[in-house]
Amino acid sequence: MTTPGAELRRLRSLVADLDAVVWEADAASGRFTFVSQRAWDLLGYPPKLWIEEPSFWADHIHPEDRDRAVQAFLDAISHARPHDLEYRFLHRDGHVIWLRDIGHTLTDARGNPTVVRGLLVDVTRQKLAEERHAEVERRYRNLVEQLPGIVYLQSVEEGDEPGHILYVGPQIERILGVRPEEWLTDPTSWVRRVHPEDLPPLLEAEREAARAGERFRAEYRAIARDGREVWIHDEAVLIRDAEGRPLYWQGVMFDVTDQRRADERAELSEARFRMLVESVPAIIYTEAVHDAEGGVTYVSPQVRRFGYEPEEWLGPADRWVAFVHPDDRDRVRELNRRCDETLEPFSTEYRIVTRDGGAVWVRDEAVCLRAADGTPLYWQGVITDITERKRAEEQLREAEERYRALVENIPIVTYIDATGEGGPHASLYFSPQVTDLLGYTPEDLTRPEPLWPSLIHPEDRERILAAAEEADRIQGPYDVEYRMIARDGRVVWVNDRAVLVRDEQGRPLFWQGVWIDITERKRAEELERALDLERAETEKLRELDRMKNTFLQAVSHDLRTPLAAILGLAVTLEREDVELHPEEARELAARIAANARRLDRMVNDLLDLDRLSRGIVEPSLAPTDVGSLVRSLVAESGIVAGRTVEVEAPSAWAEVDPAKVERIVENLLANAVRHTPPEARIWVRVLPGEGDVVIAVEDEGPGVPPEDRERIFEPFRQGPTAPEHSPGVGIGLALVARFAELHGGRAWVEEREGGGASFRVRLPRRPSAT
């Protein structure tokens, strides 16, 4: 049978072992009424702060998340519905933890919110992974999804011959099912992919654009590899050399099948083209392989974002290099010259001076495109604005400096240890606060030979080294409290906490931890323990004094009552002026004897309780039919004279002390008579079990409240229904419990089915040797 205390310990263990913060709050005020100890491990704050400070939780939510989280929490309470929130929380050491807050609201019978309960789970790792994933997706979209067309280069041939494809983007395979290599291997294969009905006007439009030197635009059907007809919107510009001779067409093809099938296909096609040309967040350019052959030959109109027209960038490198910030100009010019000679990819970051005098950071990357035979054709590059990234990097550097300043100024010691088994770790870093704490410098503690173990108090050393070894084994968090010996001999209490930091693949990198000076707290705890002991002793003395007063009051009443009766009856017998009939004299003598026996039982009870308390009572065990013993006792007892008693006592043999069993039954009967009205029924039962016998005395009185069911078996305790005219000494049930324990059993009370109390005593059939 699980006791309430054991169940409570089990529940507390479950809460403590849960890798989450368990909390409870009052629905009316929103104040926390319980926060599990995991809050200390996870967030760095003791649970009592959550409970004592009404605004603690809200104050430590990240400012950007605070209003949203608090409002969602209050809305969930007001509507008595569950909530599931994610927000950032400020850890005690300054870093940010992402929390998932899951809770639900309990209501009373009328549906009014009463209590809110929930869990706080650390989801920082998942959130960081999501952010990294989102960043990768963003870059991918910028690169791929913002260029939804097929970029191509096509040569210009003399006469009416169609040009050869020099380059085609990989999107061609997605749109037409043809690999880019097939187009480059057979440069005129694109002609065979054009729908026969659309080929003649397409070639004519291309020749006309070449003759006029205008932008080429056309829409036509292409035949995909699987036979589908795909509408292509094709636009290209003719790139010329410095003398105006046409070099090649640079164009882009879009799949506009859906747009052609739509009612406003012309407007949508124009919008897509405008989005491509005007919204791509980059400057696209082409440049001759050697600067002397023409320099920059094309710049997309996005260059206007810097305040310049595309024409200002065209021509030899000296033109566009003139827009480079003076501090970066020589480096960029030299790199451009070297790549122009080696044809290695060009990649660098520099600042551009805008028309209005500002500076914009850009990343400039270009590759040399080659013909199928490897002949260099031209440079194709892209310039992207990285000003925001540079600002972020600068902010990161500033943040790192602020973090270092924070780490080295907060009133705790921060350290980093190397990983590894087989002894104390080598310390890689200690913040300068260690000198104030222990008198040693960071250099003292980061020597190759670890100094830390020798600083641990000898009484704590074995325990702490074992804890560190266990943390290494399970690669889990490390949180211990112990004493250290400072350089000047002082004893310093520290709370040592560390976590194992891992890389993205989960490999251990290093231990990162802190030492928190808890010396004052430990001194306060010692004073508090001393005060608790003093208060406990004081309370014991008060309880003993109360019990003494109760005992004296009850004993004096119970002793005086029979003594007064004996004295009165004896005086009556003694008087010579009273003539008594022999029958009346015998009745008075019998009443004197009954009161004397009552006094004898009371004195024996007190003596038995004293002997039991001192452990000098030994049971005289003998095989006994407990059922027969109980039947005989109830039949002969004068305690229940005039009461309705039902007995159900089958034969049940056990090794017991018959005299002690009789005392148990007598006291239970006396207790039932004392606490029930004369008309109430009493049941006496013997319940044989496989290894024990249970004696039950039940009544249909008021019963015993749950809060009194343990304490009424204590000496000199009175139940709530004790008669005021005859309160009793309060040792009868205490003797019942002690006699049961003497046999290796126990006594308890429970509610009787149908109302009243059911007092039960369990006696083992064969008591153990103890």
Secondary structure as GFF3:
##gff-version 3
##sequence-region A 1 770
A	DSSP	alpha_helix	4	17	.	.	.	ID=ss1
A	DSSP	beta_strand	21	26	.	.	.	ID=ss2
A	DSSP	beta_strand	32	35	.	.	.	ID=ss3
A	DSSP	alpha_helix	38	43	.	.	.	ID=ss4
A	DSSP	alpha_helix	47	52	.	.	.	ID=ss5
A	DSSP	alpha_helix	56	59	.	.	.	ID=ss6
A	DSSP	alpha_helix	63	78	.	.	.	ID=ss7
A	DSSP	beta_strand	83	90	.	.	.	ID=ss8
A	DSSP	beta_strand	96	107	.	.	.	ID=ss9
A	DSSP	beta_strand	113	122	.	.	.	ID=ss10
A	DSSP	alpha_helix	124	140	.	.	.	ID=ss11
A	DSSP	pi_helix	141	145	.	.	.	ID=ss12
A	DSSP	beta_strand	150	155	.	.	.	ID=ss13
A	DSSP	beta_strand	165	168	.	.	.	ID=ss14
A	DSSP	alpha_helix	171	176	.	.	.	ID=ss15
A	DSSP	alpha_helix	180	185	.	.	.	ID=ss16
A	DSSP	alpha_helix	189	193	.	.	.	ID=ss17
A	DSSP	alpha_helix	199	212	.	.	.	ID=ss18
A	DSSP	beta_strand	216	223	.	.	.	ID=ss19
A	DSSP	beta_strand	229	240	.	.	.	ID=ss20
A	DSSP	beta_strand	246	255	.	.	.	ID=ss21
A	DSSP	alpha_helix	257	261	.	.	.	ID=ss22
A	DSSP	alpha_helix	265	279	.	.	.	ID=ss23
A	DSSP	beta_strand	283	288	.	.	.	ID=ss24
A	DSSP	three_ten_helix	291	293	.	.	.	ID=ss25
A	DSSP	beta_strand	296	299	.	.	.	ID=ss26
A	DSSP	three_ten_helix	301	306	.	.	.	ID=ss27
A	DSSP	three_ten_helix	310	312	.	.	.	ID=ss28
A	DSSP	alpha_helix	317	321	.	.	.	ID=ss29
A	DSSP	alpha_helix	326	342	.	.	.	ID=ss30
A	DSSP	beta_strand	346	353	.	.	.	ID=ss31
A	DSSP	beta_strand	359	370	.	.	.	ID=ss32
A	DSSP	beta_strand	376	385	.	.	.	ID=ss33
A	DSSP	alpha_helix	387	407	.	.	.	ID=ss34
A	DSSP	beta_strand	413	418	.	.	.	ID=ss35
A	DSSP	beta_strand	427	430	.	.	.	ID=ss36
A	DSSP	alpha_helix	433	438	.	.	.	ID=ss37
A	DSSP	alpha_helix	442	445	.	.	.	ID=ss38
A	DSSP	alpha_helix	452	455	.	.	.	ID=ss39
A	DSSP	alpha_helix	458	474	.	.	.	ID=ss40
A	DSSP	beta_strand	478	485	.	.	.	ID=ss41
A	DSSP	beta_strand	491	502	.	.	.	ID=ss42
A	DSSP	beta_strand	508	517	.	.	.	ID=ss43
A	DSSP	alpha_helix	519	574	.	.	.	ID=ss44
A	DSSP	alpha_helix	582	614	.	.	.	ID=ss45
A	DSSP	beta_strand	622	625	.	.	.	ID=ss46
A	DSSP	alpha_helix	626	636	.	.	.	ID=ss47
A	DSSP	beta_strand	645	648	.	.	.	ID=ss48
A	DSSP	beta_strand	653	656	.	.	.	ID=ss49
A	DSSP	alpha_helix	658	674	.	.	.	ID=ss50
A	DSSP	beta_strand	682	688	.	.	.	ID=ss51
A	DSSP	beta_strand	692	699	.	.	.	ID=ss52
A	DSSP	three_ten_helix	706	708	.	.	.	ID=ss53
A	DSSP	three_ten_helix	711	713	.	.	.	ID=ss54
A	DSSP	alpha_helix	732	742	.	.	.	ID=ss55
A	DSSP	beta_strand	746	751	.	.	.	ID=ss56
A	DSSP	beta_strand	757	764	.	.	.	ID=ss57
###
